[in-house]
Amino acid sequence: MDYELVNNIAPGTEAWDNAKANLAKNNGQVITLTATPNFYGILQEQGVDGVNIIDKITGRTYQADQYRFFNDVPVPTWSKINMNSDGSIVVLNQGDQIAREYLFPNTRRAVQDIRYTNLDGTLDFIEEFASDGNKFSNLFYSEDVLQEIVFFNNHEEGILRYYFYDGVINYITIEDPKTHKVIKDYATLDDFLIDQVAEMVTADDTVTIHYMGIEMTALRNAKSHNILQMSESVLDENGLVRGNLALILQDKLKSINEVLVDQEGYQALKQAKMPLNKVSVI
């Protein structure tokens, strides 16, 4: 199988245009790393096939042509959902606003999330919904700072949890939805992605990335044939070969087997006297 590994699908960017062209040419699948409640809608819009790593773990599936109407959401008992004249949607409890509701862009009142606030106006928690209307995640806050995200399966059972400290993920768990026993845990997001991507792809697969960021980190233990198709200049702002690219070409960073560049990039690498045995021109 041929895969395009991206952090998220970003239509209109050179990287996504290249990835999408590869998917069509190779009949491949896109793998995305960022949690995306409207993932299925994006796949339909872009006309591609793919899997999101969070959805893979939770076992989430999407129902086509289904969504949750804005006034058909779970709210506290006796609460009321109101649409204001300006189009904003609020949740009222005994006359007091306790939350605001947000819709997916360019949809007919399809709920995206509900954001509950404390009495002082700070965020308490956010309830997110997938594009088909099923509950996707809960985000918990303290003093407006994100503390935890719980990702759910289609039965609204928590499977995956991200824990935060000072705004950074510092612990991740995968749990049994029935017993809540932790099956796997990770100290960092990098550890989590490296392990999960290595489980998804095999030695018979080809994986193409377009940036030397989290996508490249995620391939660290993957046994697949890994290709870096450059969607940025091979040189940094100082006119030097980008650090990680130099490490790849010098075979010091071994997770990338092949590098694809344009003719200008090839000449720049040649002029910089970089090893070119991994480099091909596209």
N, C-alpha and C positions, 0 to 999 in steps of 0.2 A: 504494500500500500504506500502511496505517496501522500505525505502530510505537509501542510503549511502550518507552522507553529507561530502564533502571534499572541501578544498580550491581550489585545482586544481587536475587534474588527473596526477599522476606521475608514469608512468610505471617503473617497476623494483624495487620499494620500497616495504617494508613489508606491509606498511599501504594499498597501492593500491592493492597488491596481496590479502590481506584479504578482502578488500572491494569488489573486483571483484568476489571472491569466494562466498561472501554473495549474490551478485547480481544474480549469476547463481543459487544458491540454493533457493532463495526466489522469483525469477522472479521479481526483484526490479528495481528501477531506481536510478541513481546517480544524485545528485544535486551538482553543482559546483558554487563557489562564485566569482572566479576571471574571469575577461573579457578574452575570448579566441576566437580570430578570426577563428581559425581552429578547433573549438569545434566539429563540425559534423564529420570532418575527423578523429579526435581522437576517437569518439564514434565508427565509422566504424572499425577503426584499432583494437580497444579493444573488439569489439563484444558485446557492452553493450548499454543499452538505458538510456537516461538521459536528463536533462534540465539544462541550465545555467541561473543563476538568472538575468544577464543582458539581455540575449536573451528573457527571459520571459517578462521583462518590456517593451522592445522595440517591442515585437511581431515578432522578427526575425525568419524566417524559412530558411532552407537551401535546395538548389537544388543538388541532387545527381549527381555525375559524371560531374560536371560543374566547371570551373575555368576561371579566366581572364588571357589571355596571356600578357606577359610583355610589349609588345608594343601597347596594346589596353587599355591604361589608360588615364584618363583625365589629361591633362597638359595645361599650359598657351598657349594662341594663339601664333603661329609661333615657339613654342618650338619643339625640336627634341629629340627623344629617341635613344641613341647609346649604343650598347654593345661593350665594349672594348675587346682587345685580351686576357686580363687576366680574362675575364668573368664578370667583374663589369659592371653595367648598370648605365648610367648617363643621366640626362635631361639637354640639352643645350639650351640656349636662346641667340641668336646673338653671338654664339661661346663661351659664358661663362657657366660654369657648375653651375646650380642653385639647383640641387637635385641629390640624388642617389636613385636607386630603388633596393629593396631587394626581394628575392623570398622565397617561402615556401621551407623548406628543403626537399630533396628527391622528388622534383616534376619536371615536364617538363616545366620549365619557367613560373610557376604560380606566379603571383605577390602577395607579402605579404604586402609591404608598400612602400611609396615614402617619403623620408626625405628631406625636403627643408631647405636650409641654407641661412643665411644673408650674406652680402658682407664680413663680418669679419670671416665667417666660423662657426658661432654659429648656433644652430638649430632655425629655424623659426616655422615650424610646420611639423607634420607627418600625412600622410593620410594612414589609414590602410584599408585593404580589407579582407573580410571573405574568407574562403576557396573556396566558390562557385563564387567568383569574385565580389560580391556586396560590396558596400562601408560599412565599419564596424564602423569606428570612425575617428575623427580628434583630434590630440594632439597639443596644442598650447604652445609655449615656449617663454620666455623672458630671454635673456642673458644665454641661455642654461639650464634654470630652468623651469620645467613643471608648467604651470599655470592652464590649463583647459583641460578636455577631454569631447568630445561630442560623444555619442553613437547614431547610426542611426538605423531606421527600414529599411525594404527592399525597401522603396521608397525614401531613402536618406533624410529622415526627422529626425531632431534631437529630441530625446525623453528624454534621460537621460544625465545629466551633472555632472561631478566631478570638483569641484574647489579646488585649492591647495594654501597653504600658507607655505612658507619655506619647501617645499617638502612634506607636509602632507595634506591629504584631510581635508578641514575644512568646506565644504558646499556641499550638493548634492541636485539636483532638478530633479523632474520628471515633464515634461510639455506636454501640448496638442500640437501635431505636427502641427495643423492648425493655432491655435490662439497664440501659444507660451505662453499661460497662465500657470503658475506653479500650478500643481495639488497637489504635495506633496513636502516637503523639509525636510532636515535632517542636523543637525549640525555636525555629525560625521559619519564615515563609519560604526562604531558599531551600531549606531541608525538605519541606513539604513538597514543593514543586519538583525538585530533583527526584525524589522517591516516586511520586505519582506518574511523572512522565516516563521514567524508566520502566514502570509497570505497563504503560499503555503501548509502547512501541517495541518492536523486536528487531533482530538482526536482519530480517528480510525487508524492513521498511526503509524508506528514504524520507528524511525530514528536512525541510527548508525553512530557514529563518531569514529575517531581513534587517535585524538590528542586533548589535552586540550588547544587549541589555539583559533583562530578566529571562528572555527567551533562550539566550545562549547559556545562562546559568542553569536553566531547567534541563538542558541536555547533558549535563555533566556526567551522568552515569548511564545515559542511553546507549544501547548497543546498535542502534540504527546507523545508516549512512547519513551523515549530517552535513548539510550544505548551507553556507552563508552567502546569500545573494545580496550584495551591497545595495542599500537604498539611500546611502549617504556617501559623501566623499571619502575616499580612502585616506585622505589627509585631515589632520585636525586643524584648529584655528591658527596654529603656529607653523603650518606647512609641513608637519612631520607625520609619518605613518602612524595611524591610530594605534595606541598601545596594545590593545587586545588583538588587533589585526596582525601586528608584528609578531606577537606571541604565537598566533595560529600559524603564520607562514614559517616561523622558525621551529615549528613543531614542539613548542613548549606548552601549548594549550591544545591538547590532543582530541578534544571532543568534537572539533570541526574538521571534517575530512576534505572538504572542497570549498573553494571561494570563487564566486562569480562576480566579475566586475565589467564595466564598460571599457572601451578602448582607451579613453582618457585615464581611467584608473589604472589600467594595466601599464601604461607608459610611466605613470607616476611611481608605481611600485618598482618598475624596472630601473628607473632613474635613481631610486633610493637604494638600489642594490639588494632588494629583498629576494629571498628564495621564491621561485615562481612555480614550483612543481605542483602546488595545490591550486594554482590559479587558472581559470578559464575565462575567455572573453565572451560576453553575450551581446 
